[in-house]
Amino acid sequence: MTHFSERGPSSFQEPKGILVAVGGNEDKKHDLSILRTIISLARKDVVRIEVITTASEIPNEVGKQYLKAFGKIGGNDIDLMHVDSRDKGNDGSLIARVHEADIIFFTGGDQLRITSILGGTGILKEVRSRYFNDGAIIAGTSAGASAMSETMIYGGEASEAILKGTVNVTAGIGLINNVIIDSHFIKRGRFSRLMQIASTNPGHIGLGLGENTGVVIERGHIIKAIGSGLVVIFDGRHIRYSNITTIKQGDAIAVENVHLHTLVRGYGYNLKEMKYLKPEDMECLELVCR
C-alpha cells in the first residue's frame, strides 16, 4: 500500500516554523532536556502544546506520560489529541486546536498509523500550514520523527537491511524534502537500513537519530543536534558505484563511497550546502543567537 503526503507549493518553500525530530526514548522523568528544548523554542511564557497520539495503539497511556512530563516543566497549556480515525482527522474542533497550538508533538508508535489515518485530512493540512506559514514548532519522537519526511521508512529488519528490497519506504507527511529519518538508530543497529537508503536514493540524506537524541531543524535546512547521544548522517551523492540495479531482490548490495558524518550535541549540518557545522560554525545561526 502506498500512502501519499500532502503536497503543494509549501513543499518547496522555506518554512517559517521549526522541526524537532527525536530518536525515541527521550528522558521524561529527570532532566527532561529535550522536552525543555522543544518548549524553549516557542519563546513564550505560556506555551500551548497539542500532543497527537495517532501513532500509538495505547494512546491514553502514552498521552499521560507526556502530560506528566511536560507538566513537570510548568507554565504550559497541554492537551492530548487522540485521533484514531479519518473522521476525527477532519473534526473541525480538533483542527481549531491545531490552529491555536504553539507546539504540535507527535508521539511514537507506528508511523504508518500517522500517514494512513491523517493523510489528506484537515488536521494534517493544518499542521503543514502552521509549520510552513505560521512559524509553529512541529516535534515528533520515534515514529513521530520518522513520519516527518517526504519519503519515510516504515519497515525492514536491521539485520537484513543491506539486502535489496528489505527496507520499506513510502510517502511521509512531507515536512522536509530529500531527507529520510530513522529512529532508535544506535540501540537497534540500523546503520544498514540507511546504507540501503543511500544506495537506492542517493539524492536523499539519511538521518539516523539515537535514543534521547534529536535534531532541531530551522529554515528547513539548518540542523542542530540535541540530547545525549549520536546523530548519524548518510550522504549518497558521492557514490561511485552500486550494483543495486543489476541484482535480484534479496541479494546483497555493493556500494562504493557513501559519506558518513556523526553529530553530537552542539554540532550541526547545513542540508542546503551539504556542510558539516562545528560548534563555532553554529555561533551565528538564529538557533543559538536569538
ABEGO torsion letter per residue (X at the ends): XBBBBBBEAAAABBBABBBBBBAEGBBAABAGAAAAAAAAAAGBABBBBBBBAAABABAAAAAAAAAAAAAAAEGBBBBBBBBABAAAAABAAAAAAAAABABBBBBBEBAAAAAAAABGBAAAAAAAAAAAAAGBBBBBBEAAAAAABABBBAEEBAAAAABBGABBBBBBAGABBGBBBBBGAAAAGAAAAAAAAAAABAABBBBBBBBGBBBBBBGGABBBBBEABBBBBBBAAABABBAAAABBBGBBBBBBGBBBBBBBBGBBBBAAAGBBBBAAAAAABAAAAX
